[in-house]
C-alpha cells in the first residue's frame, strides 16, 4: 500500500474548508460508485473488482449511445459545386478538415464537371423544389436567383469583421440591391503568361507592359509554327480590351454602350493581331488557353491565375506578369461566389454559415490559394506571414493579388450571359475576317440589348 500511493498528489481546488483531497482515492470511489449503481439490487455480492468489471462491460453500450446521440444531433448540408479533378481533391480535403473539427455537421459535396453543368443542375433542382443548402454561383445566375427570391442575404448573418476583411472588388461583386448576398470563394483574375525560352530566343528582355509592346512582341515571337499570342474570340476577351480602352459594357439605362470609339479600338486590336499581323491564333470556343500554352502552340496568352494548376509540361519554362495596359489598366475577374438558399432549415442555415466562414477563413483561403492558384479572398490573408512566405518562393502567384486595385467584374444582369453568348458569334466573325468591324459592333450591341429586353 505504501508503494501504491507513494506519489499520491494532494490538491485544494477551491475547497471552502481547505481540506485536502486524495485524487486517486476520489477517482476510485467515484468509479466504484458508478459501477455499483449498475449491479443488481440483490443476489450479487458487491466488491470493487466486480464493480469495475461491470463498468467495463457496459462501456461499449455507453459509447454506442453517445455516438447515437451525436448522429441524432448531426446536421447535413448539401453543397453544389464545380470543382472537378485536382480542384475537387483540394475542396474535399478542406471539407474533411472542417468535419473533423465540426463533428455535428456533415457536408455532402455534389460536383458538376463544369460551370455550365452546375448551372443546369441548380436550375433542375430549383424546378424540382429541392435546391441545395449552398452552391457556387456565378454572378449572372445569382442575379436571377435573387430576382426569384431564392437566396438569403449574408450581410446580416456573417460577423462584421469577416465582411470588412473581404477585398472591396468582391464586396461590390457580391452586393445586389444594396445587400451582400454572397461571399467570394474560388476567385481569380487575369494575368499574362509568357514562355521564357521563346522570349530569350527572340531577344525580348521583359514581358509586354502595353498594347503596343504586346503587339510588337507577338509579331517577333511568331515563327517556326509557334504563334506569339493565343486568343479566345469571345465577349470575355473583347470586354477586357474594351475596359482597357476606357470603354464600358452598358450605359445608365442598361443598354449596350460599346458601339463607340473604345469598342472599335478593342475589336480592331483583336482583328489586327489575327488578320493583319498574323501574330495571334484563335482557339476553339470550348478549348482552354492553358492547353496550347502548355504545348508551345503560342508563346503568350491572357488567362486566369487558376490556369497555373494546368501548366504541367515539365519542359515549359514560363513567367507571369500583369496584363498589358491600353489607355488604362483593367483586369477581368473570374470564378464563383458562395450563396445560401432560403429553403434551408434554421439548423441547416447555421451549419452552412459555419462552413462558409471556415472556407473563407484566412488559413483556409491561403491553403486553397497555394494549392489551386486561385486568389486569397481575405485582406488579412494577403498580409499573413504564411502567404508572404509562400509567394516569396512562388512569385508567379504574387502577380494576381497585386492587380486587384484594377479589377472589374461584368454586369450582373440575369440575361446578360445570354447576350454575351450571342455577341461572341459576331466577335468571332470579325476576328475571322467574315464580318466588318462596324457591322459586328452594331450586331453585338443588338444582341446584348435584345437579351436584356428578354427577346
LINSUL-V7951 format. One record per backbone hydrogen bond with DSSP energy under -0.5 kcal/mol. NH is the residue of the N-H (numbers start at 1). CO is the residue of the C=O. Records with the same first field share a line. If there is no record, write none. Layout:
NH->CO ; CO
//
This chain:
5->1
6->3
8->5
11->21
14->12
16->14
18->15
21->11
23->9 ; 21
26->22
27->23
28->24
29->25
30->26
31->27
32->28
33->29
34->30
35->31
36->32
37->33
38->34 ; 35
39->36
45->43
51->47
52->48
53->49
54->50
55->51
56->52
57->53
58->54
59->55 ; 56
60->56
62->58
63->59
64->60
65->61
66->62
67->63
68->64
69->65
70->66
71->67
72->68
73->69
74->70
75->104
77->106
79->108
80->78 ; 134
81->79 ; 110
84->82
87->84
88->84
89->85
90->86
91->87
92->88
93->89
94->90
95->91
96->92
97->93
98->94
99->95
100->96
101->97
102->98
105->102
106->75
108->77 ; 106
109->107
110->79 ; 108
111->109
112->81
118->114
119->115
120->116
121->117
122->118
123->119
124->120
125->121
126->122
127->123
128->124
129->126
130->125
133->78
134->78
135->339
136->80
137->337
142->138
143->139
144->140
145->141
146->142
147->143
148->144
149->146
150->145
152->340
153->151
154->180
155->180
157->154
158->154
162->159
163->159
164->160
165->161 ; 162
166->163
170->167
171->167
172->168
173->169
174->170
175->172
176->174 ; 179
179->176
181->174 ; 179
182->174
183->338
185->336
187->185
188->334
190->332
191->303
192->321
193->191 ; 301
194->319
195->299
196->194 ; 317
197->317
199->195
200->196
201->197
202->198
203->199 ; 200
204->199
205->203
211->325
214->210
215->211
216->212
217->213
218->214
219->215
220->216
221->217
222->218
223->221 ; 226
226->223
227->297
228->279
229->279
230->300
231->281
233->231
234->232
238->234
239->235
240->236
241->237
242->238
243->239
244->240
245->241
246->243
247->242
251->255
254->251
257->249
258->249
260->258
264->260
265->261
266->262
267->263
268->264
269->265
270->266
271->267
272->268
273->269
274->270
275->271
276->271 ; 272
277->272
279->273
280->273
281->229
283->231
287->284
291->288
292->288
293->289
294->290
295->291
296->293
297->292
298->292
299->227
301->193
302->230
303->191 ; 301
305->189
307->304
308->305
309->306
310->307
311->308
312->310
316->313
317->315
318->316
319->194
321->192
325->209
326->328
327->244
328->244
331->406
333->408
334->188
336->186
337->137
338->183
339->135 ; 337
341->133
342->150
344->341
349->345
350->346
351->347
352->348
353->349
354->350
355->351
356->352
357->353
358->354
359->355
360->356
361->358
365->361
366->362
367->363
368->364
369->365
370->366
371->367
372->368
373->369
375->187
379->165
382->378
383->379
384->381
388->384
389->385
390->386
391->387
392->388
393->389 ; 390
394->390
397->394
398->395
399->396
402->398
403->399 ; 400
404->401
406->403
407->404
408->331
413->411
416->413
417->413
419->415
420->416
421->417
422->418
423->419
424->420
425->421 ; 422
426->422 ; 423
427->423
428->424
429->425
430->426
431->427
432->428
433->429 ; 430
434->429
435->429
440->436
441->437
442->438
443->439
444->440
445->441
446->442
447->443
448->444
449->445
450->446
451->447
452->448
453->449
454->451
455->450
//
